[in-house]
Amino acid sequence: MTICPEPEYTKQPYSHDDIGDWVLSPVLTRYVGGDFDRSLDERCVIPFNSRQGVSLFALGGELVILVSLLVFALLTHWRAMRTSRTFWKRTARIMMWILVFYVVAVPVVTMWRTLRG
């Protein structure tokens, strides 16, 4: 990895590989001959090497998803503790598994994209 920007990448916009990729990773990549229609605002991307950067919009979206999953998991867990119905206990268990999956998936996908690019 080089810190100095390479000229062919500095003029290209950042973009995701696929549509909706910000859900699992805030890392954006510059491509030579990239698609200029899918560019994001340069002021909202923090570059960490010549080809990749972190989108603040995507990072904020991931934090919103994480906080909402955490709130739903805690509310269903609280409801399951106060009632004897198995519906709330199953719902709380499912919400915890979804939260754990998301918390594990985001760093794994981010590291994979960072090392791949």
C-alpha positions, 0 to 999 in steps of 0.5 A, a space after each residue: 500500500 502506498 500513501 502517495 496518490 497515484 495520478 490515474 486514481 486521483 481523478 476517478 470518483 469513488 464507487 461501490 462494487 454493487 448497489 447497496 454495498 454500503 450496508 455491509 461496508 463503508 469502504 469505497 474504491 476508485 477504479 481506472 475508467 470508473 463509472 462517473 454516474 455513480 460518484 459520491 461527494 468527495 468531501 464525505 469520503 476519507 481516503 486511507 490509500 490511493 484507491 480506497 476511502 471510507 464514506 461518512 454517509 455509509 458509516 452513518 447508515 451502518 451506525 443507524 442500522 446497528 443502533 436500531 437492531 440493538 434497541 429492538 433486541 433490548 426491547 424484545 429481551 426486556 419484554 421476554 423477561 417480563 412475560 411468560 409467553 414463548 413468542 417474545 422469548 423466541 423473538 428476543 433470541 432471533 433479534 439477538 442472533 441478527 444483531 450478532 450476525 450484523 456485528 460480525 459481518 460488517 468488520 469481516 466484509 470491510 476487511 475483505 474489501 480492504 485487502 482485496 482492493 
